[in-house]
Amino acid sequence: MSTARIWIVDDDRSVRFVLATALRDAGYEVEQFEGSDSALRALAEADAAALPSLLFTDVRMPGDDGLVLLERLKSRMPDLPVVVMSAYTDVASTAGAFRGGAREFLSKPFDLDEAVALAARTLAAVGEPAAAQAGPTGDADGLLVGSSAPMRELFRAIGRLAQAPLSVLVTGETGTGKELVARALHRESPRARKPFVALNTAAIPAELLESELFGHEAGAFTGATRRHQGRFEQADGGTLFLDEIGDMPLPLQTRLLRVLAEGEFFRVGGRELIRVDVRVVAATHQDLEQRVADGRFRADLLHRLDVVRLQLPPLRERSGDVRELAERFLAGAAKRFGTAPKRLRPEAVERMRAHNWPGNVRELENLCWRLAVFSAGDSIGGDEVQAALGRRRHVAGGTPATTDSGWTGALQHWVRNRLEAGDPSIHAEALEQFDRVLLETALEHTGGRRAEAAARLGVGRNTLSRKLKPKRPRG
């Protein structure tokens, strides 16, 4: 059996040298090229015996970049497996590589043993179909950013999955950015020109959720004065993102299962069978396997949704990304306020990285907005970050509740003070302040989305709005 020949195209001589050495040590024949032009000339002049079995190429090089080279290679040797290498491991780069027909994406800097193993796997898979062609590349990936190892692996997975018409289940703690993943999957897919529709199933009352998903006919129920298209119809041809899928009532899970299996449904109160072509991306922070075991989630629906699972890492496991995220949030705040972005001093970054971030990226965003408002200078120090992180809401003007477990003690302290002062309205004032702290904190957690805040607290949206309404002065 002849030895596989591997070509390496990279303008960085040191990368070419170490990768070529490792591949030769593994028994491969290797040729090196410093750019696309020299590789294409060699390809045109080579006889059949000298053609490569596998090609590694960098993305960013002088002249034609690696993606242009990939396109030209595919027109001449459509079956040639190509591994794209890049230090820029964002969704747009990975999706562009797989869209162009790359077999694999290798993030720089890479481990040489990993690169050799990747070459072996890729050569062994020759003959299997490469990733399908996709639509146009979308914009930059917004706040789904990071250069840590977990995020590089996530971007690589998104880039590959975007090309495949598979259902995806996105899991992760609250605030990790699950909707951003869904939007990236849509934006880099062949469905990119079609609608992206999002629905938080936990934010819609159970009695209205069926109509939101599947629509209704006029007269289907009290108040239904005209036909309403549901989210499935709105997303036809595109992507439907169902957030917090674990909270969906069991009867609706049955209807959802039919749509996923058959691609058809009836509107509420309707007789017309509606057919749609929708890619469903679902998300949850809950343990769906446990909910199945508890009888609160259908096992067959989980299997339909969980064709591929993407697990988002919590922010505490990728602290190296905190600075980049914080600078993005501070820049966004500055743009909103029409001011120059505030600069993070090194001690501020270290304090941020040391924090546990129970609220994940959403908590970091809230912190950055507070810093943008309250920091007086053009730079932010560690003390300011500590103060913003340590700021707790006060219970009715008394001692601040500094820990989740100590809030009742703070309340007791406040009650004793009021009792000693002879206050006649302790109960009413405490209830009012309790409701306001609870509701405002929920709104902060959900980014101001009232329906979601109400659902998470287990109250109606009207209740939330009523309790947050400013009290009229007496007299």
Secondary structure, DSSP 4 states (H G I P E B T S, - for coil): -PPPEEEEE-S-HHHHHHHHHHHHHTT-EEEEESSHHHHHHHHHH--GGGS-SEEEEESS-SSS-HHHHHHHHHHH-TT--EEEEES--SHHHHHHHHHTT-SEEEESS--HHHHHHHHHHHHHTTTS--PPP-----S--TT----SHHHHHHHHHHHHHTTS---EEEE--TTS-HHHHHHHHHHTSTTTTS-EEEEEGGGS-HHHHHHHHH-B-TTSSTT--S-B--HHHHTTTSEEEEETGGGS-HHHHHHHHHHHHHSEEE-BT--SEEE---EEEEEESS-HHHHHHTTSS-HHHHHHHTTEEEEPPPGGG-GGGHHHHHHHHHHHHHHHHTSPPPEEPHHHHHHHHHS--TTHHHHHHHHHHHHHHH--SSEE-HHHHHHHHH---BSTTSSB--SGGGHHHHHHHHHHHHHHHT-TTHHHHHHHHHHHHHHHHHHHHTTT-HHHHHHHHTS-HHHHHHHHSPPPPP-
